[in-house]
Amino acid sequence: MRTNGIRDSPGDCRYLPIGEHGLIGDLRTVALVGTNGTIDWYCCPRFDSPSVFGSLLDADKGGAFELCADIPATTKQFYFPDTNVLITRFFASDGVGEIQDFMPIPEDAQEADRHRLIRRVSCVRGAIPFRARIAPRFDYARQPHTVQQDGSRITFASPTLTLALFASVPLETDGQDVWSRFTLREGDFAVFALDRVGGSVEPRGCPVEEAEKEFGDTVRFWRQWLSRSRYRGRWREVVHRSALTLKLLTYAPSGGIVAAPTTSLPEQLYGPRNWDYRYVWVRDAAFCVYALLRLGFVDEAEAFMGFLSKHVSLACDADNPAPPLQIMYGIDGREDLPEQELNHLEGYRKSAPVRIGNAAAEQLQLDIYGALIDSIYLYNKWGRPISHDRWQEVCTLVNWVSNNWDQPDEGIWETRGGRKNFVYSRLMCWVAIERAMRIAGQRGLPADIVRWRQARDTIYRDIMRHGWSEPLQAFVQHFDDEVLDASILMMPLAKFVSPTDPRWLSTLDALGDGLVSDSLVYRYDPLASPDGLEGPEGTFSICSFWYVEALARAGRLDEARLAFEKMLTYANHLGLYAEEIGHTGEQLGNFPQAITHLALISAAFNLDQALG
């Protein structure tokens, strides 16, 4: 466990390290809770809504819900076992206190619109004084608000959102913020409950007894959900934490899973690599369906496929070179995700810019077609057979891929340095066609197999001819070049090449020598392959788990297990991963990242199988 005194250096004491946070949520939005007890990121009512508490991106202007011991104390943070109920403990000279943070998940749709956030405070030993400060800043700190007090209820009203705060302890206000100081003795409880109100959602109190019931109901929900897992392998605790995290990142009304619940957390401090990840990436589809089905969460896989079926239309003109799919969509399926910078916010530790929206939605990334068709193949195999209409759409889409696989694109890493002939993009076009051919063969479905086979085989030969570097003795980032890229680790995972093929084993060695540092894997070298952005970046956690799986499939089990165990030490104190790991082991980028946890599940599952 870590204490709240730990900081990455050089640092800004106004900001906790990214990894010093836990996550709570209600399957519609989440809140990030620091090890100091502060909620410094919360968007309401949805993942992609403007922030209410955003001090993670501007400690002075962003707004926060502070709650902590009012005397010097160290803290430790953990999840109530097998749940997403987060507990932050305060250890002081006079006693021990704790905060139980959670968001109830009611079955009633109207009550779900309340998005209740409960902070249940207790003293478990001795006596502890606490202090609280609730300082919302609506619409990324762009909208003013009013404060109205009515006994134990405070109403924060902005032009677009109204929140009601209920507390079992006395509250004071200065007309903008609210604060409280109170002391609890052993066995005492205090409750803060923050609700979205308005429309059909009426204000409702939350006495201590109701908070206790909500706590029990929330624990029961998460434990019942997790009990459906079929995973019984060596790494049950970390796999189940990843599963619980993925469930938290699911937007229940649509079934979509956000890439991450945050925006603009930097991949490099003071660099420009700050992006908004609160959207659904098509690329995550295959990884998502594979991991969920492997664990036995068929309903969640079906919900994600439902999102794709409803919002990601496969209907297209196979003769039109315009791409039929976007790489990402809003959690409600919307396509318009304009990118803008919020210049009034300083950014995490002054790492501007802060961005909302994502211009990468307009990029051409051909690998998404392989990911999408692979997810349909997996769902058809392990879930439920796809319909006739869906198959017709798949055929049209595969015909489009057969016609357009050789276009240069921006690639999996969404580079902004111009289009290139990326090997990974070609690989996943091969996957799109090959998986469609498998579905046709397994189900006896009609398809233009001759045309597909010709395109598939042409892609294969092209990769072997132009994606292979004789000097490096390795597959490379893009055609006829000498740059390594960690996305190539997907070659044996996608069954494009045998995991023991001499060419692949040579590539694995080259990647290990060129991109791997203590089991951590860099995506590529931006100096050798300029990506249109300045500065270096950390190692990419998803690539590190791909590396584990590639080693396992190659039969190098001791190396694979050691690399996996090392990767587990880079998780934060709760088992969560951001997008990247920095030079000194710190979490960088948006947090937590869904696809990293999907890759962890896949690596654990396949390493378990290989070890027997």
HUNOR-V6150 format. One record per pair of residues at least 6 apart in sequence whose ideal C-beta (glycine too) atoms are under 7 Angstrom apart, sorted by the first residue. I is the first residue (numbers start at 1). J is the second residue. If there is no record, write none. Layout:
# HUNOR-V6150
i | j
I | J
I | J
This chain:
# HUNOR-V6150
i | j
1 | 76
1 | 573
2 | 20
2 | 35
2 | 573
3 | 74
3 | 75
4 | 35
4 | 36
4 | 74
4 | 75
5 | 74
7 | 13
7 | 17
8 | 17
8 | 584
8 | 586
12 | 349
14 | 59
15 | 59
15 | 348
15 | 349
16 | 34
16 | 35
16 | 36
17 | 586
17 | 587
18 | 265
18 | 578
18 | 587
18 | 588
18 | 591
19 | 572
19 | 578
19 | 586
19 | 587
20 | 34
20 | 35
21 | 32
21 | 33
21 | 34
21 | 591
22 | 33
22 | 77
22 | 86
22 | 574
23 | 30
23 | 32
23 | 245
23 | 248
23 | 576
23 | 592
24 | 30
24 | 31
24 | 33
24 | 84
24 | 86
24 | 101
24 | 102
24 | 103
25 | 31
25 | 84
25 | 103
25 | 248
26 | 103
26 | 104
26 | 105
26 | 115
27 | 105
27 | 250
27 | 252
28 | 45
28 | 46
28 | 112
28 | 115
28 | 251
28 | 252
29 | 43
29 | 44
29 | 45
29 | 46
29 | 47
29 | 49
29 | 115
30 | 47
30 | 248
30 | 261
31 | 39
31 | 41
31 | 42
31 | 117
32 | 39
32 | 40
32 | 41
32 | 56
33 | 39
33 | 86
33 | 88
33 | 101
34 | 40
35 | 75
35 | 77
35 | 88
36 | 68
36 | 75
37 | 66
37 | 67
37 | 68
37 | 88
37 | 99
38 | 64
38 | 65
38 | 66
39 | 53
39 | 64
39 | 65
40 | 53
40 | 55
40 | 56
40 | 64
41 | 51
41 | 53
41 | 54
41 | 56
41 | 262
42 | 51
42 | 52
42 | 53
43 | 49
43 | 50
43 | 51
43 | 52
44 | 52
44 | 115
44 | 161
44 | 196
45 | 113
45 | 115
45 | 196
46 | 331
47 | 251
47 | 258
47 | 261
47 | 278
47 | 331
48 | 278
48 | 279
48 | 330
48 | 331
50 | 138
50 | 139
50 | 140
51 | 62
51 | 140
52 | 63
52 | 136
52 | 138
52 | 163
53 | 63
53 | 64
53 | 65
53 | 136
54 | 62
54 | 63
54 | 137
54 | 140
54 | 141
55 | 62
55 | 63
55 | 64
56 | 62
56 | 348
57 | 264
57 | 345
57 | 347
57 | 348
57 | 354
58 | 141
58 | 345
58 | 346
61 | 137
61 | 141
61 | 344
61 | 345
62 | 137
62 | 141
62 | 345
63 | 135
63 | 136
63 | 137
63 | 141
64 | 135
65 | 134
66 | 132
66 | 133
67 | 99
67 | 119
67 | 121
67 | 130
67 | 132
68 | 90
68 | 130
68 | 131
69 | 90
69 | 92
69 | 97
69 | 128
69 | 129
69 | 130
70 | 129
70 | 130
70 | 131
70 | 181
71 | 92
71 | 94
71 | 129
72 | 92
73 | 90
73 | 91
73 | 92
74 | 91
75 | 88
75 | 89
75 | 90
76 | 89
77 | 86
77 | 87
77 | 88
77 | 573
77 | 574
78 | 87
78 | 574
79 | 85
79 | 86
79 | 574
80 | 87
80 | 219
82 | 222
82 | 223
82 | 226
82 | 240
83 | 219
83 | 222
83 | 223
84 | 222
84 | 244
84 | 248
85 | 100
85 | 102
85 | 218
85 | 219
86 | 101
86 | 102
87 | 98
87 | 100
88 | 98
88 | 99
89 | 96
89 | 98
90 | 96
90 | 97
90 | 98
90 | 128
92 | 128
94 | 126
94 | 127
94 | 128
95 | 123
95 | 125
95 | 126
95 | 127
95 | 128
96 | 124
96 | 125
96 | 126
97 | 121
97 | 122
97 | 123
97 | 124
97 | 128
97 | 130
97 | 184
98 | 122
98 | 124
99 | 119
99 | 121
100 | 120
100 | 215
101 | 119
102 | 118
102 | 215
102 | 218
103 | 115
103 | 116
103 | 117
104 | 116
104 | 118
104 | 214
104 | 217
104 | 218
105 | 218
105 | 221
106 | 112
110 | 200
110 | 201
113 | 196
113 | 201
114 | 195
114 | 196
114 | 201
115 | 196
116 | 193
116 | 195
117 | 194
118 | 191
118 | 193
118 | 206
118 | 211
118 | 214
119 | 192
120 | 189
120 | 191
120 | 211
120 | 215
121 | 130
121 | 184
121 | 189
121 | 190
122 | 184
122 | 188
122 | 189
123 | 184
123 | 185
123 | 186
123 | 188
124 | 186
125 | 186
126 | 186
127 | 183
127 | 185
128 | 183
128 | 184
129 | 181
129 | 183
130 | 182
130 | 184
131 | 181
132 | 179
132 | 180
132 | 192
133 | 177
133 | 179
134 | 165
134 | 177
134 | 178
135 | 177
136 | 145
136 | 156
136 | 163
138 | 145
138 | 158
138 | 161
139 | 158
139 | 160
140 | 342
140 | 345
141 | 344
141 | 345
143 | 158
143 | 159
143 | 160
144 | 158
145 | 156
145 | 157
145 | 158
146 | 157
147 | 154
147 | 156
147 | 173
147 | 175
147 | 176
147 | 178
148 | 155
149 | 171
149 | 173
152 | 166
152 | 167
153 | 164
153 | 165
153 | 166
153 | 203
154 | 165
154 | 171
154 | 173
154 | 178
155 | 162
155 | 164
156 | 162
156 | 163
161 | 196
162 | 197
162 | 198
163 | 194
163 | 195
163 | 196
164 | 195
164 | 197
164 | 203
165 | 178
165 | 192
165 | 194
166 | 193
166 | 205
166 | 206
167 | 180
167 | 191
167 | 192
168 | 190
168 | 191
168 | 207
168 | 208
169 | 180
169 | 182
169 | 190
170 | 180
171 | 178
171 | 180
172 | 178
172 | 179
172 | 180
182 | 190
184 | 190
189 | 208
191 | 206
191 | 208
191 | 211
193 | 206
193 | 211
197 | 203
222 | 244
225 | 247
226 | 240
226 | 243
226 | 244
228 | 296
228 | 297
229 | 240
229 | 243
229 | 295
229 | 296
230 | 295
230 | 296
231 | 239
231 | 295
233 | 239
233 | 604
233 | 605
233 | 608
234 | 608
235 | 604
238 | 568
238 | 575
238 | 600
239 | 601
239 | 604
241 | 575
242 | 597
242 | 600
242 | 601
243 | 295
243 | 601
245 | 576
245 | 592
245 | 597
246 | 257
246 | 594
246 | 597
246 | 598
249 | 257
249 | 258
249 | 261
249 | 594
250 | 257
250 | 300
251 | 258
251 | 331
254 | 307
254 | 331
254 | 332
254 | 333
255 | 303
255 | 304
255 | 306
255 | 307
256 | 280
256 | 307
256 | 331
257 | 280
257 | 284
257 | 288
257 | 304
257 | 594
258 | 277
258 | 278
258 | 279
258 | 280
258 | 331
258 | 594
259 | 277
259 | 279
259 | 281
259 | 284
259 | 593
259 | 594
259 | 595
260 | 277
260 | 590
260 | 591
260 | 592
260 | 593
260 | 594
261 | 278
262 | 277
262 | 590
262 | 591
263 | 276
263 | 277
263 | 278
263 | 355
263 | 356
263 | 590
264 | 274
264 | 275
264 | 276
264 | 347
264 | 348
264 | 354
264 | 355
265 | 348
265 | 589
265 | 590
265 | 591
266 | 273
266 | 274
266 | 348
266 | 351
266 | 588
267 | 273
267 | 537
267 | 538
267 | 579
267 | 580
267 | 588
267 | 589
268 | 535
268 | 536
268 | 537
268 | 588
269 | 349
269 | 351
270 | 351
271 | 534
271 | 535
272 | 533
272 | 534
273 | 533
273 | 537
274 | 347
274 | 351
274 | 353
274 | 354
274 | 355
275 | 355
275 | 358
276 | 355
276 | 356
276 | 357
276 | 358
277 | 590
279 | 328
279 | 329
279 | 330
279 | 331
279 | 337
279 | 358
280 | 307
280 | 328
280 | 329
280 | 331
281 | 327
281 | 328
282 | 312
282 | 325
282 | 327
282 | 328
282 | 368
282 | 371
282 | 372
283 | 327
283 | 367
283 | 368
283 | 371
283 | 412
284 | 594
284 | 595
284 | 598
285 | 308
285 | 371
285 | 372
285 | 375
286 | 371
286 | 374
286 | 375
286 | 378
287 | 595
287 | 598
287 | 599
287 | 602
288 | 304
288 | 598
289 | 301
289 | 304
289 | 305
289 | 375
289 | 378
289 | 379
290 | 378
290 | 602
291 | 598
291 | 601
291 | 602
292 | 300
292 | 301
293 | 301
293 | 378
293 | 382
293 | 383
294 | 601
294 | 605
295 | 601
298 | 383
301 | 379
301 | 383
302 | 383
305 | 379
309 | 390
310 | 333
311 | 329
311 | 333
312 | 325
312 | 329
314 | 393
314 | 394
314 | 396
314 | 397
315 | 393
315 | 396
316 | 324
316 | 396
316 | 397
316 | 400
318 | 396
318 | 399
318 | 400
318 | 403
319 | 403
321 | 404
323 | 364
324 | 397
324 | 400
325 | 368
326 | 335
326 | 361
327 | 360
327 | 361
327 | 363
327 | 365
327 | 368
328 | 337
328 | 358
328 | 361
329 | 335
330 | 337
337 | 357
337 | 358
337 | 361
338 | 357
339 | 355
339 | 357
339 | 358
339 | 359
340 | 356
340 | 357
341 | 353
341 | 354
341 | 355
342 | 354
342 | 356
345 | 354
346 | 352
347 | 353
347 | 354
360 | 414
363 | 410
363 | 414
364 | 407
364 | 409
364 | 410
364 | 419
365 | 409
365 | 410
365 | 411
365 | 412
365 | 414
365 | 425
366 | 405
366 | 407
366 | 409
366 | 425
366 | 428
366 | 429
367 | 412
367 | 424
367 | 425
367 | 428
369 | 397
369 | 401
369 | 428
369 | 429
369 | 432
370 | 428
370 | 429
370 | 431
370 | 432
371 | 428
373 | 394
373 | 398
373 | 431
373 | 432
373 | 435
373 | 436
374 | 431
374 | 435
376 | 386
376 | 394
377 | 435
377 | 438
377 | 439
380 | 386
380 | 439
385 | 443
391 | 445
394 | 436
395 | 447
398 | 432
398 | 433
398 | 436
398 | 452
399 | 448
401 | 429
401 | 432
401 | 433
402 | 433
402 | 451
402 | 452
402 | 455
405 | 426
405 | 429
405 | 455
405 | 459
408 | 419
408 | 420
408 | 421
409 | 419
409 | 422
409 | 425
410 | 419
411 | 420
411 | 422
411 | 424
411 | 425
412 | 424
412 | 487
413 | 523
413 | 531
415 | 531
415 | 532
416 | 531
416 | 532
416 | 533
417 | 530
417 | 531
417 | 532
420 | 478
421 | 478
421 | 479
422 | 477
422 | 478
423 | 463
423 | 467
423 | 475
423 | 476
423 | 477
423 | 478
423 | 479
423 | 488
424 | 485
424 | 487
424 | 488
424 | 490
426 | 459
426 | 462
426 | 463
426 | 467
427 | 463
427 | 490
427 | 491
427 | 494
427 | 496
429 | 459
430 | 456
430 | 459
430 | 460
430 | 496
431 | 494
433 | 452
433 | 455
433 | 456
434 | 456
436 | 447
436 | 452
437 | 449
437 | 452
439 | 445
440 | 447
440 | 449
466 | 479
466 | 480
467 | 475
467 | 476
467 | 479
468 | 475
468 | 503
469 | 476
469 | 482
471 | 482
472 | 482
472 | 510
473 | 506
473 | 510
474 | 484
474 | 506
474 | 507
474 | 510
475 | 488
475 | 491
475 | 507
476 | 482
476 | 483
476 | 484
476 | 485
477 | 483
477 | 484
477 | 485
477 | 524
477 | 529
483 | 524
483 | 525
483 | 528
483 | 529
484 | 510
484 | 511
484 | 514
484 | 515
484 | 524
485 | 523
485 | 524
486 | 511
486 | 515
486 | 521
486 | 522
486 | 523
486 | 524
486 | 540
486 | 543
486 | 546
488 | 507
488 | 511
489 | 511
489 | 543
489 | 546
489 | 547
489 | 550
490 | 546
491 | 497
491 | 504
492 | 498
492 | 499
492 | 504
492 | 550
492 | 553
493 | 546
493 | 549
493 | 550
497 | 503
497 | 504
498 | 504
499 | 550
499 | 553
499 | 554
500 | 554
500 | 555
505 | 554
508 | 550
508 | 554
515 | 521
515 | 522
516 | 547
517 | 539
518 | 566
519 | 544
519 | 563
519 | 566
519 | 567
520 | 539
520 | 544
520 | 581
521 | 539
521 | 540
521 | 543
521 | 544
521 | 547
522 | 539
522 | 540
523 | 540
523 | 543
526 | 536
537 | 580
538 | 580
538 | 581
538 | 582
538 | 583
538 | 588
539 | 580
539 | 581
540 | 580
541 | 577
541 | 579
541 | 580
541 | 581
541 | 596
542 | 595
542 | 596
542 | 599
544 | 567
545 | 567
545 | 599
545 | 600
545 | 603
546 | 599
547 | 563
548 | 560
548 | 563
548 | 564
548 | 567
548 | 603
548 | 607
549 | 602
549 | 603
549 | 606
551 | 559
551 | 560
551 | 563
552 | 560
552 | 606
552 | 607
552 | 610
553 | 606
557 | 610
557 | 611
560 | 607
561 | 607
564 | 603
564 | 607
570 | 581
570 | 585
571 | 577
572 | 587
576 | 591
576 | 592
577 | 592
577 | 593
577 | 596
577 | 597
578 | 587
578 | 588
578 | 589
578 | 590
578 | 591
578 | 592
578 | 593
579 | 588
579 | 589
579 | 590
579 | 593
579 | 596
580 | 588
580 | 589
581 | 587
581 | 588
582 | 588
